[in-house]
């Protein structure tokens, strides 16, 4: 059975469109499911600017379905993944609004730091949301938190390489060490800033 998203019988008007080549300005026709197309005029490879990964944002067979991802497309795919991780963490935390608020605050600081330090934003933000399961005050042991984080990433299609990198950042966070990892340092510093904000607000409320 062919994936409905890739079956042209299910396509709508606008699923085939033209965009200006960013290199030479000539029109390039794209199908919605094309990851890249080479400009006929200047011969440069152009990323589909309207690429909607849909299920490919988390499907483990996405590369087979859409072809191999280039660096630009992989970045977009990982960008969608961090958003899905954020939603899943919030879903699992349910009505624990204190932890949700803490995770969101840490993620906001982590994004600011990661952009400034030019670290891998998707990795840092995935770790920033998942770190709530590793907090020292949590009722879950580290092994359980590692399994939970790994299961979430695996279920959302992160892939073994990205999953291992995120878990490595979280391991450094738990041990209190930053090591030589800029990603781990970004999470550590973001957590420190968020915790400082929370402590100040708590003090002011007394």
N, C-alpha and C positions, 0 to 999 in steps of 0.2 A: 504494500500500500504506500502510495506517495504522500509525503507530508502535505496537508492542505495548503499550508502557507506557501509552498513552492509549486503547487499545481495551478497552472494558468486558468483553469476552468473557474477557479474561485477568485480570480483577480477582479479589481474594480478599475473604473476610469482613473487615470493618474498613477497607476502602478507601473506604467511605462512613461518616462518623462525625459526631458532634455535639460542639461545644465551647462553653464559656461565652463570651459576648461580653465582651471586656475593658472595655467602656465601660458597659454596663448590666446585664450578668450573665445576660441571656436566652440560650437555646440557639440556636446557629446550626448548620445542617447543611452539611457540606462534602463534596465529592467530592475524592478524593486529588489529582487533577490540577488543581484550581482554585487559582489563585494568590491570589485575594481573593474575598470575598463581602460584600455590604452587609447589615448587620443589619436585619431587618424592623422591629424595635422602635425602635431609636434612630437608624437610618439611617446609622450610621458604617460606613466601609469597613474591613473586618477582614482582616488577612493570615492565610492558612492556617498555623496553628502547626505542622502536621505535614508541611508541604510537603517532599517529597523530590524534588529536581531530577533525580536519576539522570543520564541522558545529557544532560539540559538544563544540567548543570554545565559541559559543554564543547562542546555542539552549537551550531554557528553559526546554526542555524535555530530555536533554542529560543524566541525571542521570537514567531515565527510560530506555533509549536506551542502555546505556553501563553499567548500574549497578551503585551502590553507589560508589562514589569517596573516596579513602583513602586520607590521608594528602599529600602524595607525588604527587598523581595525581591532587588533588585540586590545589596544588601549580603550577603545570604545566599549568592547565587550566587558572588560574588567570594570569599567566605570559603571555599567549596568549591574554588574555583580555586587559591587559595594552597596548599591541602593537596595538590592534584594536582601543582602545580609542585614542591613539596617532594619528592614521591615520584619524579617524573621526573628531578629533579636527582640524587637518590640512585641511581636506576637507572643513569644515565649515568656516574656516578662509579665504579660497580662496587665494587671492593674497595679503593678509595683512601679508607680509613677516616679518614685524617688530614684530608683535604679535607671529607669528610662531617661529621666532628666540628666542624670549623671553621664550616661552613655552618650547622649546627644551633645552635652557640653564638652566632653573629652574629644568627641569626633570633630566638633567645630574648631577647637584649638589644634587638633592634629592636622586638620586640613590646612589651616593657616601656616603651621610650621612646615608641613610637607611641601607646600607650594614655594615657600621661601627657601627651603633647603634643597629643593628640587629632588626629593626622594620619590619613591613609587607610591603615588597617592592611593591607588586602589588597595595596595597591601596595608598601608598604614590605617586607612579608614576601616577596612574589614577587621583589623586587629583592635581598633579603637572601640568598635561596637561589641565585639566578642569578649573584650577584656572584662566585662562585668561578671562573666562566669568564673573569672580567675581572681576576683577581688579577695584580699585576705579575710574579709568579714563574711564571705559567702559561706553558705552551709554545705557547699559541695567541695569535696577534696579535689586536689589538682588533677589527678588522673581522670576523674569524672568530667571535670571542666574541659580537659584536653579532648576527650572523646566527644563531648557535646559540640565543641567548636569544630572538630574535624568532621563530624556527621553533618553539621549544617553546611559547611563548605562543600562537602562531597555531594550532598543532595542538590545543592544549587549549581553544581557543575563547575566548580572552581578548577578541577584538575589537580593531579598529585603535586605538581611543581609549585603552583601558587599556594595550595593548601599547606605544604611543608614550610614555605616562606612565612606565611602568616602565623603558623604554630611556633615557628622559631622566634618571631618577634614576641609572641605571648610568653614563651618560656623565659626569655630575657626579662620581660616585665615582672613575672612571678619571682624570679631570683633577685630582682632589684638591681640587676646589672644592665648597662647599656652596651657594653662591649664596643666593638668597632662598627656596629651597625647604625647607620643614620636613620633607618626606619624605626629601630627599637628606641633610639634616642628621641625621635619625634613623639612616639607614644608615651614614653616616660615623662618627657617635659610637658606634654599636653595634660597628662593625668595630674601632674604636680600643680599646674596652673588651675585646672578645674577644681581640684581638692582645696586649693587655697581660697578660691572664690566661695566655695560652699562653706568653708570654715568661717570666713568673714561674715557671710550672710547669717549664719547660725548665731554668731556672736552678737551681731547687731539686733537680732530678733529677741535676745534675752533682756 
